[in-house]
C-alpha cells in the first residue's frame, strides 16, 4: 500500500500542475482530436485531461519504483519447480537455497 501512495500522491500533484499549465494556454473547445471537436463540455474536457495527465504521471512514478528494485527483491521467489530450473541454478538441487 505504501508504494501505491508513493506513486499516486505525487502523480496527483503533478497532474494538477500540468492541468493548470496546459489549460492556461489552450481552450478546451479549441482542441481537435482525430479531426473532430470535443463532444464533452468544458468541464468534461478538464476532467478527462486531468485523468490523462494523472495516468501519465502515475506511469512515470510507477516505472521509477519498478526500476529502483534490486535483484534481491526481484529474484526473491523462483517461479519454477526444482526440476525445471536451469543448470547451474543454486536452487535446482536445494529448493530452500537462497536466491542469489
C-alpha positions as CSV (number, residue, x, y, z in Angstrom):
1,X,0.0,0.0,0.0
2,X,2.9,2.3,0.7
3,X,4.2,2.1,-2.9
4,X,0.7,2.9,-4.2
5,X,0.7,6.0,-2.2
6,X,4.3,6.8,-3.3
7,X,3.0,6.6,-6.9
8,X,-0.4,8.1,-6.8
9,X,0.0,11.1,-4.5
10,X,3.0,12.8,-6.3
11,X,1.4,12.0,-9.7
12,X,-1.9,13.6,-8.5
13,X,0.0,16.8,-7.6
14,X,1.9,16.8,-11.0
15,X,-1.4,16.2,-12.8
16,X,-2.9,19.2,-11.1
17,X,0.0,21.4,-12.1
18,X,0.1,20.0,-15.7
19,X,-3.7,20.6,-16.0
20,X,-3.4,24.2,-14.9
21,X,-0.4,24.9,-17.2
22,X,-2.0,23.2,-20.2
23,X,-5.4,24.7,-20.0
24,X,-4.0,28.1,-19.2
25,X,-2.5,28.0,-22.7
26,X,-5.3,26.1,-24.6
27,X,-9.1,26.5,-24.6
28,X,-10.8,23.0,-24.3
29,X,-13.3,24.0,-27.0
30,X,-10.4,24.7,-29.5
31,X,-8.9,21.3,-29.1
32,X,-9.3,18.9,-32.0
33,X,-8.8,15.1,-31.5
34,X,-8.6,12.9,-34.6
35,X,-10.0,15.8,-36.7
36,X,-13.1,16.1,-34.5
37,X,-14.0,18.9,-32.0
38,X,-14.7,17.7,-28.4
39,X,-18.1,16.3,-27.7
40,X,-17.8,16.9,-24.0
41,X,-18.4,20.2,-22.2
42,X,-15.5,22.3,-20.9
43,X,-15.8,20.7,-17.5
44,X,-15.8,17.3,-19.1
45,X,-12.6,18.1,-21.1
46,X,-11.0,19.5,-18.0
47,X,-11.9,16.3,-16.1
48,X,-10.7,14.0,-18.9
49,X,-7.5,16.0,-19.2
50,X,-6.8,15.7,-15.5
51,X,-7.1,12.0,-15.6
52,X,-4.9,11.6,-18.7
53,X,-2.2,13.8,-17.0
54,X,-2.6,11.7,-13.8
55,X,-2.3,8.5,-15.7
56,X,0.9,9.6,-17.5
57,X,2.4,10.9,-14.2
58,X,1.4,7.7,-12.3
59,X,3.0,5.6,-15.1
60,X,6.2,7.6,-14.8
61,X,6.3,7.2,-11.0
62,X,5.4,3.5,-11.2
63,X,8.3,2.9,-13.6
64,X,10.6,4.8,-11.2
65,X,9.6,2.5,-8.4
66,X,10.0,-0.6,-10.6
67,X,13.5,0.4,-11.7
68,X,14.5,1.1,-8.0
69,X,14.0,-2.5,-7.1
70,X,17.2,-4.5,-6.7
71,X,18.0,-8.0,-7.9
72,X,17.3,-9.5,-4.5
73,X,13.8,-8.0,-4.5
74,X,13.0,-9.3,-8.0
75,X,14.5,-12.7,-7.6
76,X,13.3,-13.5,-4.1
77,X,10.9,-16.2,-5.2
78,X,11.7,-18.7,-8.0
79,X,8.5,-19.4,-10.1
80,X,9.9,-22.7,-11.5
81,X,9.8,-26.1,-10.0
82,X,13.3,-27.5,-9.0
83,X,13.5,-29.9,-11.9
84,X,12.6,-27.1,-14.4
85,X,15.3,-24.7,-13.2
86,X,18.3,-24.2,-15.5
87,X,21.6,-26.0,-14.9
88,X,23.8,-24.0,-12.6
89,X,20.9,-22.6,-10.6
90,X,21.7,-22.8,-6.9
91,X,18.0,-23.7,-6.2
92,X,17.9,-26.6,-8.7
93,X,19.0,-29.2,-6.2
94,X,18.1,-27.4,-3.0
95,X,14.7,-25.6,-3.1
96,X,15.4,-23.9,0.2
97,X,18.7,-22.4,-1.1
98,X,18.8,-18.5,-1.1
99,X,18.2,-16.9,-4.5
100,X,21.5,-15.1,-5.3
